[in-house]
Amino acid sequence: MDNIKDLNIAILATNGFEHSELFIPKKKIEDAGGKATIVSLDSGSIKSWKDGNWGKTVKVDKLVSEVTSDDFDGLVLPGGVINPDLLRDNEKAVNFVKDFFMEKKQKPVAAICHGPWMLVEADVVKGRTLTSYSSIKTDLINAGANWTDEEVVVDKGLVTSRSPADMEAFIDKMLEEFKEGTHRLRSRTRTSEQETSMLH
C-alpha cells in the first residue's frame, strides 16, 4: 500500500454522509500512515446514513470555520444525498473546497458518489473530466465538466468515483494522488528555490 506518512488529509462531511464513503477512506488513510481529520460545520459528532437509516457517528476534529487548505495535504469529499446538500449551502465549506484548487496550491482532492456536488458549488469543474453518482450527472455537465461513466477518473489530482461499488479503485487512486501530491509540491518548491538562487 502507498505510504502517506506525515500527510494530514481533511475529510469534509456533516450529518447524512454515506457510511462507507467516510469510514473506509478514513481507515485506509490511517492504515497508510496518514492522519485523517474530520472537518465539519459544528462541533461534537456527525451521523452517517446507512441502508436507508441513520447509522454510526464520528467525532468532529475541526470546524470548517477554523481551518484552511494550508492545514492539509489533501481532501476527501464523501457522498450521501443529505451530506453534500447541507455542505454546499455553507459558504465557509464551499470556500474551503475551492481553496484546494487555487492555482498555486492544486492539492489532491478525492470525491465520491454525491460528493462532487461540492465541486459544482465551488465552481471548480469547468473543463475537467470526472464522474459521480448518475443522478448529479446533469449538474456537473451544466457546470462545465466532462462527465464519464467509469469506476474512477483522475484529472490533475482530482479523483472521482460513482458509488461505494467503486470503492476499491477509488481508494487506490486516492492514495496514489495524495502521495503524488507531495512530490509535485516539493518539485515546485525546488524550482522556486532554484529561481531565487539564480537571482543572487
C-alpha positions in Angstrom: 0.0 0.0 0.0 1.2 3.5 -0.7 2.7 5.1 2.3 1.5 8.6 3.1 3.2 9.0 6.4 3.1 12.6 7.8 0.3 13.7 5.5 -2.8 15.3 7.0 -5.9 14.7 4.9 -9.1 16.5 5.6 -12.4 14.7 5.3 -15.2 17.3 4.9 -18.6 16.0 6.0 -21.7 16.6 8.0 -24.8 14.7 9.1 -26.1 12.3 6.4 -22.7 11.2 4.9 -22.8 7.8 3.3 -21.3 5.4 5.9 -18.8 3.6 3.8 -17.7 6.7 1.9 -16.2 8.2 5.1 -15.2 5.3 7.2 -13.4 3.3 4.6 -11.3 6.2 3.2 -10.5 7.3 6.8 -9.3 3.8 7.7 -7.2 3.4 4.5 -5.6 6.8 5.1 -4.7 5.8 8.6 -3.5 2.4 7.6 -1.2 4.0 5.1 0.4 6.1 7.8 -1.5 9.4 7.2 -3.8 11.4 9.5 -7.5 11.7 8.6 -9.0 14.9 10.1 -12.8 15.1 10.2 -13.8 18.7 9.3 -17.4 19.8 9.7 -19.9 22.6 10.3 -20.4 22.1 14.0 -18.5 20.6 16.9 -19.4 17.3 18.5 -20.1 14.4 16.2 -21.8 13.7 12.9 -24.1 10.9 12.0 -23.8 8.6 9.0 -26.5 7.3 6.7 -26.5 3.6 6.0 -29.1 1.3 4.3 -31.8 3.9 4.5 -31.4 4.7 8.2 -29.2 6.8 10.4 -26.0 4.9 11.4 -22.7 5.2 13.2 -21.4 8.6 14.3 -17.9 10.0 14.0 -16.2 12.7 16.1 -15.6 16.1 14.5 -11.9 17.1 14.8 -12.0 20.6 13.4 -14.6 23.2 12.4 -14.5 24.4 8.8 -14.5 27.9 10.2 -11.2 27.4 11.9 -9.1 25.7 9.1 -7.8 26.4 5.6 -6.5 24.2 2.9 -3.0 25.2 4.1 -3.5 23.0 7.1 -3.9 19.9 4.9 -2.2 17.9 2.2 -5.4 16.7 0.5 -9.2 16.5 0.8 -11.8 13.7 0.7 -15.5 14.5 -0.1 -17.8 11.6 0.9 -21.2 11.4 -0.7 -24.7 10.6 0.6 -27.5 12.8 -0.6 -28.0 14.8 2.7 -24.4 15.5 3.5 -23.2 17.5 0.4 -26.6 19.2 0.1 -26.1 20.7 3.6 -22.4 21.5 3.0 -23.0 23.3 -0.3 -25.3 25.7 1.5 -22.5 26.8 3.8 -20.2 29.5 2.3 -17.2 28.6 4.5 -17.4 24.9 3.5 -17.6 25.9 -0.2 -14.7 28.3 0.1 -12.7 25.6 1.9 -13.1 23.2 -1.0 -12.4 25.9 -3.6 -9.1 26.8 -1.9 -7.7 23.3 -2.6 -8.0 24.1 -6.3 -6.2 27.5 -6.2 -3.6 27.7 -9.0 -0.6 27.9 -6.6 -1.8 25.0 -4.5 -3.6 22.4 -6.6 -3.8 19.9 -3.8 -5.2 16.4 -4.5 -9.0 16.1 -3.9 -11.0 12.8 -3.9 -14.8 12.9 -4.2 -17.2 10.0 -4.5 -20.9 9.5 -5.3 -22.8 12.8 -4.5 -19.5 14.4 -3.1 -18.9 16.2 -6.5 -21.9 18.4 -5.8 -19.5 20.4 -3.6 -17.2 20.8 -6.6 -20.1 22.3 -8.6 -20.8 24.7 -5.9 -17.2 25.7 -5.6 -17.1 26.3 -9.4 -14.0 24.1 -10.0 -15.2 21.5 -12.5 -15.2 23.5 -15.8 -13.1 21.7 -18.4 -12.3 18.8 -16.0 -13.2 15.2 -16.7 -14.8 13.4 -13.8 -17.6 11.0 -12.7 -20.2 10.9 -10.0 -23.4 9.2 -9.0 -25.6 9.3 -12.1 -28.3 11.5 -10.6 -26.0 14.5 -10.5 -24.5 14.0 -13.9 -26.6 16.9 -15.4 -25.5 19.3 -12.6 -21.8 18.5 -13.4 -22.3 18.9 -17.2 -24.1 22.2 -16.7 -21.2 23.4 -14.6 -18.8 22.7 -17.5 -17.5 19.2 -16.6 -16.8 16.4 -19.0 -18.8 13.6 -17.3 -17.9 10.0 -17.9 -19.4 6.7 -16.6 -16.3 5.0 -15.2 -15.4 3.5 -11.8 -12.7 6.0 -11.2 -11.4 9.1 -13.0 -8.3 11.1 -12.3 -7.8 14.6 -13.7 -4.9 16.7 -12.5 -5.1 15.5 -8.9 -8.9 15.2 -8.8 -10.1 11.7 -8.1 -13.8 10.9 -8.6 -15.9 7.7 -8.4 -19.6 6.8 -8.9 -20.6 4.9 -5.8 -19.5 2.6 -3.0 -19.3 -0.2 -5.6 -16.2 1.6 -7.0 -14.6 1.9 -3.5 -11.5 -0.3 -4.2 -10.5 1.6 -7.3 -11.3 4.9 -5.6 -9.1 4.2 -2.6 -6.2 3.1 -4.8 -6.2 6.3 -6.9 -6.9 8.4 -3.9 -3.8 7.2 -2.0 -1.7 7.4 -5.2 -2.7 11.1 -5.7 -2.2 12.0 -2.1 1.4 10.6 -2.3 2.0 12.1 -5.7 0.8 15.5 -4.5 3.7 15.8 -2.1 6.1 15.2 -4.9 4.5 17.9 -7.0 4.7 20.3 -4.1 8.3 19.6 -3.4 9.2 19.9 -7.1 7.5 23.3 -7.3 9.4 24.4 -4.1 12.7 23.3 -5.5 12.1 25.2 -8.7 11.2 28.3 -6.8 14.3 27.9 -4.7 16.4 27.5 -7.8 14.9 30.6 -9.4 15.6 32.6 -6.2 19.3 31.4 -6.1 19.8 32.4 -9.7 18.8 36.0 -8.8 21.6 36.3 -6.3 
